[in-house]
Amino acid sequence: MSKTSPLVLDAMIVTGNTKAAVKAAGGGSSDLWTVPPDQIYYDPRDNVRPLDQDHVRHVANLIKANGFDRKHPLGCFVRKVGGEDRIFVYSGQHRYHGALLAISEGAQIDRLPVVIDDAKSVNRVNLIYAGVSANDSEKLTPLQLAEKVVELQALGEKNSTICERLNVTDQTIRDVLLLANAPAGLHKLVRDKIVSSTLAIEEVRAHGGEKALERMLNAASKANASGKGKVTKKVLDATAPKSTPKKITDPQAKQLLQALQSVLHDPVFGKLSPGTIAGVHAALTPHADLLDAVSTKREKHPIHAPNTNGVFADCETIRAPIVRRTGLSPAEIHLAQPDDGVWIYSTTLRVGNSYTSGLPSLSDFTATYPTRVQAIRAAVSDFTRALDRAHTTSTKEAPTVRTWLDKLWAMPDPDWTAEMAEEIAK
């Protein structure tokens, strides 16, 4: 006699009458239809994710072995094409293409089960929402989600609505949009599964799109050389160049001291707090012999008169050091004081192929300045913007002009008064 107990098996399923069961339960007919496969149409734009041919192959093998699972019908809608009503699949594209592949390889499938959406609910926005949420068991990648969020926004959907209908957070939307706006090269790395979407988002957030792409490409190249096909955080950190702390150069240090010297000789320096005054003195005193002497004496500047054309031909001109190659100054500031405490300026620039010139004129100035140095600083700002342009920034004269401008900007303003400071602060 056996000493083991027999296994208790689940009771055998006895099938019943479907129509009778539905009627008894108070159910009704549905919109489930069966349609010949060749009468179902496909447009990739109706599907939220790209077609994965490997997955199609996998599904086709399952269909050939087990048949098409009628419990999972295709989601479809009817579209008018050339006056003809056609059924298009938008949910279940891999099962649809898997069935077609299986049929082409000998599977006998006469009809496919489909559920057709009510025409009133069919629009692009609802197709996107349905496509994203219906794929929840196999979630969209962040990049795929980003593409759909961008499209929904273009269709006028608010972020709050997108969050509610997709059941995602505001942070998720912000993250995927970072990825959406990244360079196309970074998108390709993500699509090729060389870089994960999560790591790509982290890098874009930390370094910006272009720098993130540069770092990723460098890491991918080194990972490939070592036989690793994927860039991970560990690989990225290992290949990133080690940053060394920047040190202040001697010219930069002198420039900082000159700026502090300007503060010391400012006419309203004495109105600063005692601690700040003491700090400036303590910083400058040990290095006083390294700095050029600064004149803080107020000067009486002449009043300039325009000629008959309104041009101040007899104005003051400050010139940058002359360039040997041309024998000319690459930059000049022309200053005029038409009235006491009213200054205007114009500039001349000879850098590379750029040339601008003109004396101050009553008909050609945009602002007036209360002191000579304030007018000079305004001109320095104009020159700085001009030198930042692509066609002038790398010219031979640019470094000389920039050094000259730095000195002008840092020079003290002996004509500046406490009243002027109070007026500016208003």
C-alpha positions as CSV (number, residue, x, y, z in Angstrom):
1,M,0.0,0.0,0.0
2,S,1.4,3.4,-1.0
3,K,2.4,5.7,1.9
4,T,2.1,8.8,-0.2
5,S,-1.1,10.9,-0.5
6,P,-2.4,11.5,-4.0
7,L,-2.1,15.1,-5.3
8,V,-5.4,17.1,-5.2
9,L,-5.8,18.3,-8.8
10,D,-8.0,21.2,-9.9
11,A,-11.4,20.2,-11.1
12,M,-11.6,19.8,-14.8
13,I,-13.1,22.7,-16.7
14,V,-16.5,22.1,-18.2
15,T,-17.3,24.6,-20.8
16,G,-20.8,26.2,-21.2
17,N,-22.9,28.1,-23.6
18,T,-21.5,31.6,-24.2
19,K,-24.7,33.2,-25.4
20,A,-26.7,31.7,-22.6
21,A,-24.2,32.9,-20.0
22,V,-24.2,36.4,-21.3
23,K,-27.9,36.6,-21.5
24,A,-28.3,35.2,-18.0
25,A,-25.8,37.8,-16.7
26,G,-27.7,40.6,-18.4
27,G,-25.0,41.3,-20.9
28,G,-25.4,42.6,-24.5
29,S,-23.6,42.4,-27.8
30,S,-20.3,44.1,-28.2
31,D,-18.4,45.7,-31.0
32,L,-16.2,42.7,-31.5
33,W,-15.9,41.8,-35.2
34,T,-13.9,39.3,-37.2
35,V,-12.3,40.7,-40.4
36,P,-10.1,39.1,-43.1
37,P,-6.5,40.1,-42.4
38,D,-6.0,41.5,-45.9
39,Q,-8.9,44.0,-45.3
40,I,-7.2,45.5,-42.2
41,Y,-4.9,48.5,-43.0
42,Y,-1.9,49.9,-41.2
43,D,-0.4,53.3,-40.9
44,P,2.7,53.6,-38.7
45,R,1.7,57.1,-37.6
46,D,-1.4,55.7,-35.8
47,N,0.9,53.7,-33.5
48,V,2.8,55.2,-30.6
49,R,5.8,52.9,-30.8
50,P,7.9,51.9,-33.8
51,L,7.5,48.5,-35.2
52,D,10.0,46.0,-33.8
53,Q,10.7,43.3,-36.4
54,D,12.3,41.0,-33.9
55,H,9.1,41.1,-31.8
56,V,7.0,40.5,-34.9
57,R,9.1,37.4,-35.6
58,H,8.5,36.2,-32.0
59,V,4.7,36.8,-32.2
60,A,4.5,35.0,-35.6
61,N,6.2,31.9,-34.1
62,L,3.7,31.9,-31.2
63,I,0.7,32.3,-33.6
64,K,2.0,29.4,-35.8
65,A,2.3,27.2,-32.7
66,N,-0.9,28.2,-30.9
67,G,-3.1,30.2,-33.3
68,F,-4.2,33.8,-32.9
69,D,-5.5,34.5,-29.4
70,R,-9.1,35.7,-29.8
71,K,-9.1,37.0,-26.3
72,H,-6.9,39.8,-27.4
73,P,-8.5,41.5,-30.4
74,L,-6.9,44.3,-32.4
75,G,-7.9,47.9,-31.6
76,C,-9.1,49.5,-34.8
77,F,-11.0,52.5,-36.1
78,V,-12.6,53.3,-39.5
79,R,-10.9,56.0,-41.7
80,K,-12.2,57.4,-44.9
81,V,-9.7,57.0,-47.7
82,G,-10.7,58.2,-51.2
83,G,-14.3,58.0,-50.2
84,E,-13.9,54.4,-49.1
85,D,-14.4,53.2,-45.4
86,R,-11.3,51.3,-44.3
87,I,-10.4,49.6,-41.1
88,F,-7.0,50.7,-39.6
89,V,-5.2,49.0,-36.7
90,Y,-3.8,51.3,-34.0
91,S,-3.5,48.9,-31.0
92,G,-1.9,45.5,-31.4
93,Q,0.4,46.3,-34.4
94,H,2.9,43.5,-33.5
95,R,0.1,40.9,-33.3
96,Y,-1.3,42.2,-36.6
97,H,2.1,42.0,-38.4
98,G,2.9,38.7,-36.6
99,A,-0.4,37.3,-38.0
100,L,0.5,38.4,-41.5
101,L,4.0,36.9,-41.2
102,A,2.5,33.6,-39.9
103,I,0.0,33.6,-42.8
104,S,2.8,34.1,-45.3
105,E,4.6,31.1,-43.8
106,G,1.6,28.8,-44.1
107,A,-0.6,29.5,-41.1
108,Q,-4.3,29.2,-41.8
109,I,-6.0,32.4,-40.4
110,D,-9.1,33.5,-42.2
111,R,-10.2,36.3,-39.9
112,L,-8.8,38.4,-37.1
113,P,-10.8,39.6,-34.1
114,V,-11.0,43.4,-33.9
115,V,-12.8,46.0,-31.7
116,I,-13.7,49.1,-33.6
117,D,-13.8,52.4,-31.7
118,D,-16.8,54.7,-31.9
119,A,-16.2,57.3,-34.6
120,K,-17.1,60.1,-32.1
121,S,-14.1,59.2,-29.9
122,V,-11.5,58.9,-32.7
123,N,-9.0,61.8,-33.0
124,R,-5.2,62.1,-32.9
125,V,-5.0,63.0,-29.2
126,N,-7.1,60.0,-28.1
127,L,-5.1,57.7,-30.3
128,I,-1.9,58.8,-28.6
129,Y,-3.3,58.5,-25.1
130,A,-4.7,55.1,-25.9
131,G,-1.5,53.9,-27.5
132,V,0.6,54.9,-24.5
133,S,-1.7,53.6,-21.8
134,A,-2.5,50.4,-23.7
135,N,1.2,49.6,-23.8
136,D,1.6,49.9,-20.0
137,S,2.6,46.2,-19.7
138,E,5.5,46.9,-22.0
139,K,6.2,50.5,-21.2
140,L,7.4,53.0,-23.8
141,T,11.0,54.1,-23.4
142,P,11.4,57.7,-22.1
143,L,12.4,58.7,-25.6
144,Q,9.3,57.2,-27.2
145,L,7.2,58.9,-24.4
146,A,9.0,62.2,-25.1
147,E,8.1,62.1,-28.8
148,K,4.4,61.6,-27.9
149,V,4.4,64.3,-25.2
150,V,5.9,66.8,-27.7
151,E,3.2,65.8,-30.2
152,L,0.4,66.2,-27.6
153,Q,1.7,69.6,-26.7
154,A,1.7,70.6,-30.4
155,L,-1.9,69.5,-30.5
156,G,-2.8,71.9,-27.7
157,E,-2.8,69.5,-24.7
158,K,-1.8,71.1,-21.4
159,N,0.9,69.4,-19.2
160,S,-1.7,68.9,-16.5
161,T,-4.0,67.0,-18.8
162,I,-1.1,64.9,-20.2
163,C,-0.1,64.0,-16.6
164,E,-3.6,63.0,-15.6
165,R,-4.4,60.9,-18.7
166,L,-1.1,59.1,-18.7
167,N,-0.9,58.9,-14.9
168,V,2.6,60.4,-14.8
169,T,4.1,63.2,-12.7
170,D,5.2,66.7,-13.7
171,Q,8.8,65.6,-13.2
172,T,8.4,62.8,-15.7
173,I,7.2,65.3,-18.3
174,R,10.2,67.6,-17.5
175,D,12.6,64.7,-17.8
176,V,11.4,63.4,-21.1
177,L,11.2,66.9,-22.6
178,L,14.9,67.3,-21.7
179,L,15.5,64.2,-23.7
180,A,13.3,65.4,-26.6
181,N,15.2,68.6,-26.9
182,A,18.6,66.9,-26.8
183,P,20.7,66.6,-30.1
184,A,19.6,64.0,-32.6
185,G,22.9,62.2,-32.1
186,L,22.0,61.5,-28.5
187,H,18.6,60.2,-29.6
188,K,20.4,57.7,-31.9
189,L,22.5,56.4,-29.1
190,V,19.3,55.8,-27.1
191,R,17.5,54.1,-29.9
192,D,20.5,51.9,-30.7
193,K,20.4,50.9,-26.9
194,I,24.0,52.1,-26.5
195,V,22.9,54.5,-23.8
196,S,19.9,54.2,-21.5
197,S,17.3,56.9,-21.6
198,T,17.7,57.4,-17.8
199,L,21.4,58.0,-18.1
200,A,20.9,60.3,-21.1
201,I,18.5,62.4,-19.1
202,E,20.9,62.7,-16.1
203,E,23.7,63.8,-18.4
204,V,21.6,66.4,-20.3
205,R,20.4,67.8,-16.9
206,A,23.9,68.0,-15.6
207,H,25.8,69.2,-18.7
208,G,23.4,70.4,-21.3
209,G,22.6,68.6,-24.6
210,E,25.8,69.2,-26.6
211,K,28.2,68.5,-23.8
212,A,26.2,65.4,-22.8
213,L,26.4,64.1,-26.4
214,E,30.2,64.7,-26.5
215,R,30.7,62.8,-23.2
216,M,28.5,59.9,-24.4
217,L,30.2,59.6,-27.8
218,N,33.6,59.5,-26.1
219,A,32.5,56.9,-23.6
220,A,30.8,54.8,-26.3
221,S,34.0,54.8,-28.4
222,K,36.1,53.6,-25.4
223,A,33.5,51.1,-24.4
224,N,33.4,49.7,-27.9
225,A,37.2,49.5,-28.0
226,S,37.2,47.4,-24.8
227,G,34.5,45.1,-26.1
228,K,31.6,46.6,-24.2
229,G,28.7,47.6,-26.3
230,K,26.8,49.7,-23.8
231,V,27.7,52.9,-21.9
232,T,26.9,52.7,-18.2
233,K,27.4,55.3,-15.5
234,K,30.5,53.5,-14.4
235,V,32.0,53.5,-17.9
236,L,31.0,57.2,-18.4
237,D,32.7,58.3,-15.1
238,A,35.8,56.3,-15.9
239,T,36.2,57.9,-19.4
240,A,35.3,61.4,-18.4
241,P,38.4,63.7,-18.3
242,K,39.5,64.5,-14.7
243,S,39.0,68.1,-14.0
244,T,41.8,70.0,-12.2
245,P,41.1,73.0,-10.0
246,K,41.7,76.2,-12.0
247,K,44.3,78.5,-10.6
248,I,44.2,82.3,-10.9
249,T,46.9,83.5,-13.2
250,D,49.2,86.5,-12.5
251,P,47.4,88.7,-15.0
252,Q,44.0,87.7,-13.5
253,A,45.3,88.4,-10.0
254,K,46.6,91.9,-11.0
255,Q,43.2,92.6,-12.6
256,L,41.4,91.7,-9.4
257,L,43.8,94.0,-7.4
258,Q,43.2,96.8,-9.9
259,A,39.4,96.4,-9.5
260,L,39.9,96.6,-5.7
261,Q,42.1,99.6,-6.1
262,S,39.2,101.3,-8.1
263,V,36.9,100.6,-5.1
264,L,39.5,102.2,-2.7
265,H,39.7,105.4,-4.8
266,D,36.0,105.7,-5.5
267,P,34.7,109.1,-4.2
268,V,32.0,107.3,-2.1
269,F,34.3,104.6,-0.7
270,G,34.0,106.2,2.7
271,K,30.3,105.5,2.8
272,L,30.9,101.7,2.8
273,S,30.6,99.8,6.1
274,P,33.7,99.9,8.4
275,G,34.3,96.2,8.0
276,T,34.3,96.5,4.2
277,I,36.6,99.5,4.3
278,A,39.1,97.6,6.6
279,G,39.0,94.6,4.3
280,V,39.8,96.6,1.2
281,H,42.8,98.2,3.0
282,A,44.0,94.9,4.4
283,A,43.9,93.3,0.9
284,L,45.6,96.1,-1.0
285,T,48.3,97.5,1.4
286,P,50.7,94.5,1.1
287,H,50.6,94.8,-2.7
288,A,50.6,98.6,-3.2
289,D,54.0,98.5,-4.9
290,L,52.7,96.1,-7.6
291,L,50.0,98.4,-8.8
292,D,50.3,101.6,-11.0
293,A,49.6,104.8,-9.3
294,V,46.0,106.0,-9.6
295,S,45.1,109.7,-9.9
296,T,42.0,110.5,-7.9
297,K,42.2,114.3,-8.5
298,R,39.2,115.8,-10.0
299,E,39.9,117.6,-13.2
300,K,38.1,120.5,-14.9
301,H,37.1,119.2,-18.3
302,P,36.5,121.6,-21.2
303,I,33.2,122.2,-22.7
304,H,33.2,121.0,-26.4
305,A,31.4,123.0,-29.1
306,P,30.1,121.4,-32.3
307,N,30.8,122.7,-35.7
308,T,28.2,123.9,-38.1
309,N,27.2,120.3,-38.9
310,G,26.7,119.5,-35.3
311,V,29.9,117.3,-35.2
312,F,32.3,117.6,-32.3
313,A,35.5,117.7,-34.4
314,D,37.6,119.1,-31.5
315,C,36.8,116.3,-29.0
316,E,39.0,114.2,-26.7
317,T,40.2,110.9,-28.2
318,I,41.6,107.9,-26.2
319,R,43.5,105.4,-28.3
320,A,44.4,101.7,-27.8
321,P,48.1,100.9,-28.4
322,I,49.2,101.2,-32.0
323,V,49.5,98.0,-34.0
324,R,52.9,97.7,-35.8
325,R,51.5,96.0,-38.8
326,T,49.2,98.9,-39.7
327,G,50.7,101.8,-37.8
328,L,47.2,102.6,-36.5
329,S,45.3,102.3,-33.2
330,P,42.8,99.4,-33.5
331,A,40.3,101.1,-31.2
332,E,39.5,104.7,-30.3
333,I,37.0,106.3,-28.0
334,H,35.9,109.9,-28.9
335,L,34.5,111.9,-25.9
336,A,32.7,115.2,-26.0
337,Q,31.1,117.3,-23.2
338,P,28.5,119.6,-24.8
339,D,27.5,121.0,-21.4
340,D,28.8,120.7,-17.8
341,G,28.2,117.2,-16.5
342,V,26.8,115.9,-19.9
343,W,29.0,113.5,-21.8
344,I,28.5,111.7,-25.1
345,Y,30.9,109.4,-27.1
346,S,31.5,107.6,-30.4
347,T,34.0,104.9,-31.3
348,T,36.4,103.8,-34.0
349,L,37.2,100.1,-34.5
350,R,39.8,98.7,-36.9
351,V,40.0,95.0,-36.1
352,G,40.3,92.4,-38.9
353,N,37.9,93.2,-41.7
354,S,35.7,95.2,-39.3
355,Y,35.9,99.0,-39.6
356,T,33.6,101.6,-37.9
357,S,34.3,105.2,-37.3
358,G,32.7,108.5,-36.5
359,L,33.0,111.5,-34.3
360,P,30.4,112.5,-31.6
361,S,27.5,114.4,-33.1
362,L,24.4,116.1,-31.9
363,S,22.3,114.1,-34.3
364,D,23.9,110.7,-33.5
365,F,24.0,109.7,-29.8
366,T,21.8,107.3,-27.8
367,A,22.4,108.5,-24.3
368,T,24.3,111.0,-22.1
369,Y,26.4,110.3,-19.1
370,P,27.1,112.4,-16.0
371,T,30.9,111.8,-15.9
372,R,33.7,111.2,-18.4
373,V,34.5,107.8,-16.9
374,Q,30.9,106.7,-17.2
375,A,30.9,107.5,-20.9
376,I,34.2,105.6,-21.3
377,R,32.7,102.5,-19.6
378,A,29.7,102.7,-21.9
379,A,32.1,102.7,-24.9
380,V,34.0,99.8,-23.4
381,S,30.8,97.8,-23.3
382,D,30.2,98.6,-27.0
383,F,33.7,97.4,-27.9
384,T,33.3,94.2,-25.8
385,R,30.1,93.3,-27.6
386,A,31.8,94.0,-31.0
387,L,34.8,91.8,-30.1
388,D,32.5,88.9,-29.2
389,R,31.2,88.6,-32.7
390,A,32.5,85.6,-34.7
391,H,34.4,87.7,-37.3
392,T,36.3,89.7,-34.8
393,T,36.9,87.6,-31.7
394,S,39.9,85.6,-33.1
395,T,41.6,88.5,-34.9
396,K,45.3,89.3,-34.1
397,E,44.3,92.8,-32.7
398,A,41.6,91.5,-30.3
399,P,43.8,90.5,-27.3
400,T,45.5,93.9,-27.3
401,V,42.2,95.7,-27.5
402,R,40.8,93.6,-24.7
403,T,43.7,94.3,-22.4
404,W,43.3,98.0,-23.0
405,L,39.5,97.8,-22.4
406,D,40.1,96.0,-19.1
407,K,42.3,98.9,-17.8
408,L,39.7,101.5,-18.9
409,W,36.9,99.6,-17.2
410,A,38.8,99.4,-13.9
411,M,39.9,103.0,-13.8
412,P,38.4,105.0,-10.9
413,D,35.9,107.8,-11.5
414,P,37.0,110.9,-9.6
415,D,33.9,112.8,-10.7
416,W,31.4,110.3,-9.3
417,T,29.5,111.6,-6.3
418,A,27.3,110.2,-3.6
419,E,24.4,112.0,-5.1
420,M,24.9,110.2,-8.4
421,A,25.1,106.9,-6.6
422,E,21.8,107.6,-4.8
423,E,20.1,108.6,-8.1
424,I,21.3,105.4,-9.8
425,A,20.0,103.3,-6.8
426,K,16.4,104.7,-7.1
